[in-house]
Structures are given as C-alpha cells and as structure tokens.
C-alpha cells in the first residue's frame, strides 16, 4: 500500500510540474517603437512607455533612422 501511494504521489508531482512549466511559457515581452521618426530622449521615452504601456522604455541604435529610437517593452498580451 505504501509503494502504491508513493507512486501516485510521484505521478501527481510530475503532472503538477508540467502544468507549471506550460503556464510560464506564455510570459513574453511585447515590444513597440515609440515615435521612431524623432530622436530618442531617454526621460521622455521612459515616461511615455510607462504611461502608455506600463512598461520600460530605453533608447536603442536604429541604423535605418540614423540615430537612437525609443524602444518600449511591456508584459501584456500582445
């Protein structure tokens, strides 16, 4: 009886761990370029990203634009 209970417990733990891993894979960050035509100002970038998306804004090099652009990353359903 003890061996049978231990087997059921191990199977239950395995199933529970698979469910937790499957739920964690959906957490991806969304990315949006904020005002890509204008040069990036880090203060405005962070403020606009936080106010608009509750995210984190940072200035990144944009080769096509020839300068920095504001990149906003946030954790919502894209």
Backbone as numpy.savetxt, mean C-alpha at the origin, in Angstrom:
# Nx Ny Nz CAx CAy CAz Cx Cy Cz
-7.16 -41.26 21.35 -7.98 -40.06 21.35 -7.12 -38.80 21.35
-6.01 -38.82 22.12 -5.14 -37.65 22.19 -4.46 -37.40 20.84
-4.07 -38.45 20.12 -3.44 -38.29 18.82 -4.43 -37.71 17.81
-5.67 -38.11 17.89 -6.70 -37.62 16.99 -6.96 -36.12 17.25
-7.02 -35.71 18.50 -7.24 -34.31 18.84 -6.06 -33.46 18.39
-4.87 -33.96 18.54 -3.68 -33.23 18.11 -3.68 -33.06 16.60
-4.08 -34.08 15.86 -4.15 -33.98 14.40 -5.16 -32.94 13.96
-6.33 -32.94 14.60 -7.34 -31.93 14.27 -6.85 -30.52 14.59
-6.15 -30.38 15.68 -5.62 -29.08 16.08 -4.59 -28.59 15.04
-3.71 -29.46 14.58 -2.71 -29.07 13.59 -3.36 -28.69 12.26
-4.36 -29.42 11.85 -5.06 -29.10 10.62 -5.77 -27.76 10.74
-6.40 -27.54 11.87 -7.07 -26.27 12.10 -6.08 -25.10 12.08
-4.94 -25.27 12.68 -3.92 -24.21 12.68 -3.41 -23.94 11.26
-3.24 -24.99 10.47 -2.79 -24.83 9.09 -3.82 -24.04 8.27
-5.07 -24.39 8.39 -6.13 -23.70 7.64 -6.20 -22.24 8.08
-6.10 -22.00 9.36 -6.15 -20.64 9.89 -4.98 -19.80 9.36
-3.79 -20.37 9.29 -2.64 -19.62 8.80 -2.76 -19.32 7.31
-3.34 -20.23 6.53 -3.54 -19.99 5.10 -4.53 -18.85 4.90
-5.57 -18.79 5.70 -6.56 -17.72 5.58 -5.92 -16.38 5.92
-5.08 -16.33 6.93 -4.43 -15.06 7.29 -3.49 -14.59 6.21
-2.75 -15.48 5.59 -1.84 -15.09 4.52 -2.62 -14.61 3.31
-3.71 -15.26 2.98 -4.52 -14.86 1.83 -5.12 -13.47 2.03
-5.52 -13.14 3.24 -6.07 -11.81 3.51 -5.01 -10.74 3.41
-3.79 -11.01 3.79 -2.72 -10.03 3.78 -2.23 -9.68 2.39
-2.48 -10.50 1.39 -1.99 -10.24 0.05 -2.77 -9.14 -0.65
-3.94 -8.78 -0.19 -4.74 -7.75 -0.82 -4.27 -6.34 -0.46
-3.39 -6.20 0.50 -2.94 -4.89 0.96 -1.85 -4.36 0.03
-2.27 -3.65 -1.00 -1.33 -3.05 -1.92 -1.49 -1.55 -1.86
-0.42 -0.84 -2.15 -0.48 0.61 -2.17 -0.91 1.09 -3.53
-1.74 2.10 -3.53 -2.16 2.75 -4.76 -1.22 3.93 -5.00
-1.02 4.26 -6.27 -0.09 5.33 -6.63 -0.80 6.30 -7.57
-0.63 7.58 -7.32 -1.18 8.60 -8.21 -0.15 9.73 -8.31
0.00 10.28 -9.52 0.87 11.44 -9.72 0.02 12.69 -9.52
0.45 13.52 -8.59 -0.27 14.74 -8.27 0.31 15.90 -9.09
-0.49 16.49 -9.94 -0.10 17.66 -10.73 1.24 17.45 -11.44
1.32 16.50 -12.37 2.61 16.16 -12.98 3.19 17.24 -13.90
2.40 18.23 -14.29 2.90 19.26 -15.21 3.69 20.35 -14.49
3.52 20.47 -13.18 4.21 21.49 -12.41 5.35 20.89 -11.61
6.40 21.68 -11.35 7.50 21.17 -10.52 7.02 20.82 -9.12
7.65 19.85 -8.52 7.23 19.36 -7.21 7.73 20.26 -6.09
6.83 20.64 -5.22 7.16 21.32 -3.98 6.81 20.33 -2.87
7.79 19.88 -2.11 7.59 18.79 -1.15 6.52 19.11 -0.12
6.45 20.34 0.34 5.45 20.71 1.36 4.04 20.61 0.78
3.85 21.18 -0.39 2.53 21.11 -1.04 2.19 19.68 -1.43
3.19 18.93 -1.89 2.98 17.55 -2.30 2.46 16.72 -1.14
3.14 16.81 -0.01 2.73 16.04 1.16 1.35 16.46 1.66
1.10 17.76 1.68 -0.18 18.26 2.19 -1.33 17.84 1.27
-1.17 18.02 -0.03 -2.24 17.66 -0.97 -2.50 16.16 -0.98
-1.45 15.37 -0.88 -1.61 13.92 -0.85 -2.34 13.47 0.41
-1.98 14.06 1.52 -2.62 13.69 2.79 -4.09 14.12 2.80
-4.35 15.34 2.32 -5.73 15.84 2.32 -6.60 15.11 1.30
-6.06 14.80 0.14 -6.86 14.19 -0.91 -7.01 12.68 -0.81
-5.96 12.01 -0.34 -5.97 10.55 -0.35 -5.62 9.91 1.00
-5.32 10.74 2.00 -4.85 10.24 3.29 -3.60 9.37 3.08
-2.71 9.87 2.22 -1.51 9.13 1.87 -0.25 9.92 2.15
0.84 9.43 1.60 2.16 10.04 1.78 2.66 10.50 0.42
3.00 11.77 0.32 3.51 12.33 -0.92 5.00 12.51 -0.87
5.66 12.31 -2.02 7.10 12.55 -2.11 7.43 12.97 -3.53
8.50 13.73 -3.65 8.96 14.18 -4.96 9.88 13.13 -5.56
9.64 12.80 -6.82 10.46 11.83 -7.53 10.89 12.42 -8.86
12.03 11.95 -9.36 12.53 12.41 -10.66 11.63 11.88 -11.77
11.26 12.75 -12.67 10.46 12.36 -13.83 11.26 12.73 -15.08
11.79 11.73 -15.74 12.65 11.96 -16.90 11.86 12.61 -18.03
10.63 12.20 -18.24 9.82 12.75 -19.32 9.50 14.22 -19.10
9.22 14.59 -17.86 8.89 15.98 -17.55 10.13 16.84 -17.40
11.28 16.23 -17.20 12.51 16.99 -17.06 12.72 17.57 -15.68
12.06 17.04 -14.68 12.21 17.54 -13.32 11.55 16.61 -12.33
11.22 17.17 -11.17 10.57 16.37 -10.13 9.05 16.47 -10.28
8.37 15.41 -9.89 6.91 15.40 -9.86 6.47 14.78 -8.54
5.26 15.11 -8.11 4.74 14.63 -6.83 4.10 13.26 -7.02
4.57 12.31 -6.25 4.04 10.94 -6.28 3.35 10.68 -4.95
2.07 10.33 -5.01 1.29 10.08 -3.80 0.98 8.59 -3.71
1.34 7.98 -2.59 1.01 6.58 -2.34 0.04 6.51 -1.18
-1.00 5.70 -1.34 -2.01 5.57 -0.31 -2.49 4.14 -0.26
-3.14 3.78 0.82 -3.56 2.39 1.05 -5.08 2.31 1.08
-5.69 2.32 -0.09 -7.13 2.16 -0.23 -7.38 1.12 -1.30
-8.63 0.88 -1.61 -8.97 0.05 -2.76 -8.84 0.91 -4.00
-7.92 0.56 -4.86 -7.64 1.39 -6.05 -8.77 1.33 -7.04
